[in-house]
C-alpha cells in the first residue's frame, strides 16, 4: 500500500533559528496524526519572490511569515483577507490550489492576550514600541478595546507616521499619535499599557530595554512584550520589579499559531499539548 504524500508547512523569515514554531506545529501534527511536516525556511530578501512562487506546488499547503518579510510578501500574493489588507501585514499564507492567500493571525494572538485586560484598556492610553508588521496587529487589537489614545514610537518616525495614518480611518474614535524621542519617557509613564514589538531584548542574556533606562513603571500599568524567547526579557524583569503587570508573548505565539494551523488543515488546534511542548522547549534554553 502506497504511503500518503506529506503535506509541507513551514515558516519563512531571516535569521530565525530561535523560532519554536516547528516545535509547536509538529507537536500538533503528532497529536492529530497528520501526514504533514513543518520546517524553517531562512530566506534573504532577494530570494523571497522565488520562494513564494514555489509555494504553489501541490504538496505545499502554506507557511507562516515572520521578520522581516510580513509586509514584503504582500505584492507576491493573489488574495488578502480583509484583516491582512487593513493591517498591511501578512503572517500566514495558504496555498488554495495554486492561489496564494494572505492572512494575519497575529491579531488573533494579540486579542487573546489582551482580552483579560480589556477593561483596563478601555478609555485609557496605549503605547506601542515599534512600527513593523507585528506592531500593526497590536495596534489593531488594542484599538478594538476602545482606548482613548494609541501612541507609536519608532526610531524611524516615517514608519510610525505610516502606521498611525493607516489606522486613523479604521478607528476614528481613537486618537493616534507618533511619539517623538524627547517625549518617550512621558509617554511610557502615562500609558496604561505599554507593548514592545521591537526585537530589543531577544538576544540571549540581553539587558537591553526598549524604553529609557531611568523610566519607572507603576503597579497600575500593564507591560506586554511580544517576545517569547526568552520568556522574561529585561523589560519584563524591570516591569515586575517596579510592580507592574508583566506579560510575555507566549500566549500570542500559541494563539496566532492555532489560527494558522486551522486555516491550513481545517482542524481544531490542540492548544494545550502545543503550549506544553513550547514550555518544555523554553525550559531547555
NORFEN-V719773 format. One record per run of one state. SS is the DSSP state (H for helix, E for strand, C for the rest). FROM is the first residue (numbers start at 1). LEN is the number of residues. If there is no record, write none. Layout:
BEGIN
<<SS,FROM,LEN> <SS,FROM,LEN>>
END
This chain:
BEGIN
<<C,1,6> <E,7,7> <C,14,7> <H,21,12> <C,33,3> <E,36,7> <C,43,2> <H,45,10> <C,55,5> <E,60,6> <C,66,8> <H,74,3> <C,77,2> <E,79,2> <C,81,1> <H,82,6> <C,88,4> <E,92,5> <C,97,2> <E,99,5> <C,104,2> <H,106,16> <C,122,3> <E,125,5> <C,130,3> <H,133,12> <C,145,4> <E,149,5> <C,154,3> <H,157,12> <C,169,6> <E,175,4> <C,179,2> <H,181,10> <C,191,2> <E,193,4> <C,197,25> <E,222,4> <C,226,8> <H,234,8> <C,242,3> <E,245,3> <C,248,2> <H,250,16> <C,266,5> <H,271,13> <C,284,2>>
END
